[in-house]
């Protein structure tokens, strides 16, 4: 429907709470604003792009506004819940420059109850075919300077820095998501959705008046300085803003997924979720090596041990790193030497695969590229065809080093294109991908649900070898409201032998119970039990890892303050059972869990794994108490969490 051709376009969310206004200013530059009720929550923020072919920022006039909308519910093959409602009103503003080549640019805005998305569309037109984006002018101008949780982009490899909080205006250049705590009833997240053939979005604060904050888009460039090479017709990824009343609502937002395209994999019946163990932690703890030699981890005998363990404990997968040629030199610099099909002589690829299959377990193939993306692309088809023939279902990819001889960044358009090739090739061979050192995820798993998980965060491995002692206690209490809003995280929880072995001071800075809590709090459809398997033998706590599902029909955050504590409840996709995980930062805490989310007329057997009275992450991380109680929807359970402690609860519905 055409609404008006001049002036200000206006669109509200389906529930009427959010109103977006857009138009062009006196210089002909497009802008937008956002209001919640009567309160402005995004002030006038400029839009536009600068191309090598000329400026597309100013001198625009509005050709037309039109509106559309949608209300649909779609089903996730796997996820934090089964069904997602996609309900929005849409406003399209068509613009044309009044000078020069009279170029056309379209802005599409979608307003949902939980936030907004907008994107630039470059229509086919006489004087714009191939073009190069040199700058994106998109601003987010806030009439407040909120406490923001961010991760810096500079000085961190692979987006593996700690998230820290300070006023938005004081930040360096940061990656998205950016999570803002504005006040007790306003939380906002800036991120992007559907990053396709473009460069990752970062934000940099611009000069702003005291008490306000303005950030501007900065895209990750090619090594040659350009940001994006494109051709009309072209649409950018969505720039998105989640708007929520509470941190629980933030975590429940599915705005990013809704802004992605529907599933392109016709038959998704081969997709699975599950847990895995791996020939992995030993390499990070220096007890094994990826390379050949006396400590080689990926031997036939060692892998058989892991397969036996997986089969005995209900793990579907066994990750094996270091099985293939290429690890013997400095693999972080010589990625071209990696073969993705040729196994080391002490690793019997075919026999191990047969053995695994006979036990109902599958090997997870590991493809570390050392950043040599071209070498990987050359072998992709034949390697994935081989894995498919062998019955492999999951591939973990890795990019330790920037791409292409250390020239192109993971988050550049080059990287984004490369990762897409891998996902599409994997789909062809019915393989699921766990992408380490990825570009920051943007919800592509809606379109390609074989992209099951990824890294892009300081994972458990830092608790093996980082020189700063490991991840600080607050880290896991931040991730659900920052990185994990961007998608599943392969954090690899479940370290039971909590002691420094590479550096004495470096180890998981958690109690054992907090390691269990991560299986519920940290969302991933494939979850690792990351420790060396001998450390699970005879451990009653391991029963929780055996039992906890990795696919859910419902999820909710029950209690949380970002960076301090978080309690999450999730309902198993395949049963009536619930699981609850809770964790705290360096402060001990007494929380009360209200179980009113349970079915009203039922009793549940609760098996509670909690910190023992003497547990303390510094002095004694191990003590754990396992209780069995009957509870129901009226139960309010007090629970004590040790310093950097936690708890995990299995709730089995009783007949
Ligand atoms: C970094 C990955 O995050 C880690 O899981 C892997 O073991 C190494 N690269 C080697 O590929």
Boltz pocket constraint, residues with backbone or C-beta under 6 A from the ligand:
constraints:
  - pocket:
      binder: B
      contacts: [[A, 280], [A, 321], [A, 368], [A, 398], [A, 400], [A, 436], [A, 437], [A, 455], [A, 461]]
      max_distance: 6.0
